[in-house]
Amino acid sequence: MGPKTTKVYETLRARLAAGEYAAGEKFPSERTLVEELGIGRTALRQVLTRLVAEGALEVRGRSSYRVPGAVSVERPEGLEPWRIHGERDLYDNRWVKLQLWDVQPPGMEPFEHHVVRLQHVAVTAVLDDQDRVLMMWRYRFVPQQFGWELPGGIVDEGEDPADTALREVVEETGWRPKSLEHVVTYQPMVGMVDSPHEIFVGHGAEKVGEPTDLEEAGHIEWVPLADVPGLMARGELMGSGTLVALLHILASRRGPGVTTGR
């Protein structure tokens, strides 16, 4: 970021830190901030994207942001991590590595624990202006079933996950998102498997061609967000990355403190 953009970033970061905007409150619109801070819309979006990546803001919709809800729970203190005394490979190829670790929880004897290392993955939910999400209907041979998935794939060594996210959307669907925002990094099976998943949300898209990754593509469709709970109930949303991304979008739109009754 340039000097002007950096100054705007520091100004907004300071306002957020000072509590000028209440938890859960809608953030000023891009138009308001452009006029108030004397910055171009493109540069402002760089600032807002960085604030979202840092967790200082949440995306509510296209070009709409809010301050994250307050967190009341404190991080526990005084707990010790497990000790790792060593590790050895049992099996290794480009897709999966199986290891045996010598670990020791606090106050216990050491023991051996299997660890599976998989690839670093990026998954993207692309939304259009009709509240639809770009999805693929695919067959997965491991569970032996069809289901809906978001585009995603492996982050190559040295590659920015955002570049992976964009590349995979284009290759698997033929659509190119107009913007991408990182929302969370998580581990899908944290007890034994190491496979960082990066979740992105894209807004708007243009058709740039046909899918080039025919193995991945399957049937491509813009699925209404309103259908997501029903698809989940039918067991047709496959993969943790798809679920995490879609649940994040739905939660962001519902707002804090909203519950459903029976």
C-alpha positions in Angstrom: 0.0 0.0 0.0 1.1 3.6 -0.7 1.5 6.3 1.9 -2.0 7.6 1.4 -3.5 4.1 1.6 -1.4 3.3 4.6 -2.6 6.4 6.4 -6.2 5.6 5.8 -5.6 2.0 7.0 -4.0 3.3 10.2 -6.9 5.8 10.7 -9.6 3.2 10.4 -7.6 0.7 12.5 -7.2 3.3 15.3 -11.0 4.1 15.2 -11.8 0.5 15.5 -9.4 0.0 18.4 -10.8 3.0 20.2 -14.3 1.6 20.0 -15.7 4.4 17.8 -17.9 1.7 16.1 -19.9 -0.6 18.4 -19.6 -4.4 18.1 -22.1 -5.7 15.5 -22.6 -2.2 14.1 -22.7 -1.6 10.4 -19.5 0.1 9.1 -19.7 3.3 7.1 -20.4 2.8 3.4 -17.6 2.9 0.8 -19.1 6.1 -0.6 -19.1 7.8 2.9 -15.4 6.8 3.5 -14.3 7.8 0.1 -15.7 11.3 0.6 -14.6 11.6 4.2 -11.1 10.3 3.9 -10.3 11.6 0.4 -9.2 8.2 -1.0 -10.1 6.4 -4.2 -12.6 3.5 -4.1 -10.0 1.0 -5.3 -7.4 2.0 -2.7 -10.1 2.0 0.0 -11.1 -1.5 -0.9 -7.5 -2.6 -0.4 -7.7 -1.2 3.1 -11.0 -2.8 3.8 -9.8 -6.2 2.5 -6.8 -6.0 4.8 -9.0 -5.1 7.8 -11.3 -8.1 6.9 -8.2 -10.4 6.7 -7.1 -9.2 10.1 -10.5 -9.9 11.6 -11.2 -6.2 12.4 -14.2 -6.2 10.0 -16.7 -8.7 8.6 -18.2 -8.8 5.2 -22.0 -8.4 5.2 -22.6 -8.4 1.5 -21.3 -6.8 -1.6 -19.4 -3.7 -0.6 -21.0 -3.8 2.9 -19.1 -4.4 6.2 -19.7 -4.5 9.9 -17.7 -4.6 13.1 -17.4 -8.1 14.5 -19.5 -9.0 17.5 -18.0 -8.8 20.9 -16.3 -11.9 22.4 -16.9 -12.3 26.1 -15.0 -15.5 26.8 -11.4 -15.1 27.9 -8.5 -17.2 26.7 -7.5 -19.6 29.5 -4.0 -19.1 31.0 -1.5 -21.3 32.7 -2.0 -24.4 30.5 1.0 -26.1 29.0 1.2 -27.5 25.4 2.1 -31.0 24.6 5.8 -31.8 24.1 6.9 -33.3 20.8 10.1 -35.4 21.3 10.5 -36.6 17.7 8.8 -37.7 14.5 9.4 -40.2 11.7 7.9 -40.8 8.3 6.0 -44.1 7.6 4.8 -43.2 4.1 5.3 -40.2 1.9 4.2 -39.1 -1.6 2.9 -35.9 -3.2 -0.6 -36.3 -1.9 -0.2 -37.7 1.7 2.4 -38.2 4.3 1.9 -40.5 7.2 4.1 -40.0 10.3 4.5 -41.3 13.8 5.2 -38.7 16.5 6.5 -39.2 20.0 4.3 -36.9 22.1 3.9 -36.1 25.8 0.9 -34.4 27.3 1.6 -32.4 30.5 1.9 -34.7 33.5 1.7 -37.9 31.4 4.1 -40.4 30.0 5.1 -40.1 26.3 3.4 -42.1 23.7 3.3 -42.5 19.9 0.6 -40.8 17.8 -0.1 -41.1 14.1 -0.2 -37.8 12.1 -1.4 -37.4 8.6 -0.1 -34.4 6.5 -2.2 -33.5 3.5 -2.1 -30.6 1.1 -2.8 -26.9 1.8 -6.2 -26.1 0.3 -8.1 -23.0 -0.8 -11.9 -23.0 -1.2 -14.1 -20.2 -2.6 -17.8 -19.2 -2.4 -18.6 -16.8 -5.2 -21.9 -14.8 -4.8 -23.8 -12.9 -7.4 -26.2 -10.0 -7.1 -29.2 -12.4 -6.9 -28.0 -14.1 -3.7 -26.8 -17.2 -5.5 -23.6 -19.1 -4.9 -21.6 -20.8 -7.6 -21.5 -24.5 -7.0 -20.6 -27.8 -8.7 -22.6 -31.1 -8.6 -20.0 -33.8 -8.3 -19.5 -37.5 -7.7 -17.1 -38.5 -4.9 -16.0 -42.1 -5.0 -14.8 -42.3 -1.4 -18.3 -41.8 0.1 -19.8 -43.0 -3.2 -22.3 -40.2 -3.6 -23.1 -37.1 -5.6 -23.3 -33.7 -3.8 -22.8 -29.9 -4.2 -19.3 -28.5 -3.7 -17.6 -25.1 -3.9 -14.6 -24.8 -6.3 -11.3 -25.2 -4.6 -7.9 -26.9 -4.9 -4.3 -27.3 -3.7 -2.1 -24.3 -3.0 1.1 -24.8 -4.9 4.4 -24.3 -3.1 5.1 -20.6 -2.8 1.7 -19.6 -4.2 -0.5 -17.0 -2.5 -3.7 -18.8 -1.4 -5.8 -16.0 -2.9 -4.2 -16.8 -6.3 -5.1 -20.4 -5.8 -8.6 -19.5 -5.0 -9.0 -17.4 -8.2 -7.3 -20.0 -10.4 -9.4 -22.9 -9.2 -12.7 -21.0 -9.7 -11.8 -20.2 -13.3 -10.5 -23.7 -14.1 -13.4 -25.6 -12.5 -16.3 -23.3 -13.5 -15.3 -21.0 -16.2 -16.3 -18.0 -14.1 -13.9 -15.3 -12.7 -14.7 -13.6 -9.5 -14.5 -9.8 -9.5 -13.3 -9.6 -5.9 -12.0 -12.1 -3.3 -11.9 -11.8 0.5 -10.3 -14.2 2.9 -12.6 -15.1 5.8 -10.9 -17.9 7.8 -8.1 -20.5 7.9 -9.0 -23.7 9.7 -8.0 -27.4 10.1 -10.7 -29.9 9.2 -9.5 -32.8 11.4 -7.3 -31.1 14.0 -6.7 -34.2 16.2 -4.7 -36.1 13.7 -4.6 -34.5 10.2 -2.6 -31.4 9.2 -4.3 -29.8 6.1 -4.8 -26.0 6.4 -7.9 -24.9 4.6 -8.2 -21.2 3.4 -11.8 -20.0 2.9 -12.5 -17.1 0.5 -15.7 -15.3 -0.4 -16.0 -13.7 -3.9 -18.5 -11.2 -5.1 -19.7 -10.9 -8.7 -18.3 -12.9 -11.5 -17.9 -12.8 -15.3 -18.0 -15.8 -17.6 -14.5 -16.1 -19.2 -14.9 -19.5 -20.9 -15.6 -23.2 -20.3 -14.1 -25.2 -17.4 -10.7 -26.5 -18.3 -10.5 -29.0 -15.4 -13.2 -31.4 -16.7 -12.5 -34.0 -13.9 -13.4 -31.5 -11.3 -16.2 -29.6 -13.0 -19.2 -31.9 -13.1 -22.5 -29.9 -13.4 -22.1 -26.1 -12.6 -25.0 -24.1 -11.3 -25.8 -20.8 -9.5 -27.6 -22.1 -6.4 -29.8 -19.8 -4.3 -28.5 -19.2 -0.8 -32.0 -19.8 0.5 -31.6 -23.5 -0.6 -28.5 -24.1 1.6 -30.3 -25.2 4.8 -32.4 -27.7 2.8 -29.4 -29.0 0.9 -27.6 -29.5 4.2 -30.6 -31.4 5.6 -30.6 -33.7 2.6 -26.9 -34.4 3.1 -26.0 -32.9 -0.3 -23.3 -30.4 0.8 -20.0 -32.3 0.6 -16.8 -31.3 2.2 -16.0 -29.2 5.3 -14.7 -26.3 3.2 -18.1 -26.0 1.5 -19.9 -26.1 4.8 -17.6 -23.6 6.5 -17.9 -21.1 3.7 -21.6 -21.3 3.3 -22.3 -21.2 7.1 -20.0 -18.2 7.4 -22.1 -16.4 4.7 -25.4 -17.3 6.3 -24.2 -16.3 9.8 -22.9 -13.0 8.6 -26.2 -12.1 7.0 -28.3 -13.1 10.0 -26.4 -10.8 12.4 -25.4 -11.4 16.0 -27.7 -12.7 18.6 -30.2 -14.2 16.2 -31.6 -17.6 16.9 -34.2 -19.8 15.3 -37.1 -21.4 17.1 -38.9 -24.6 16.5 
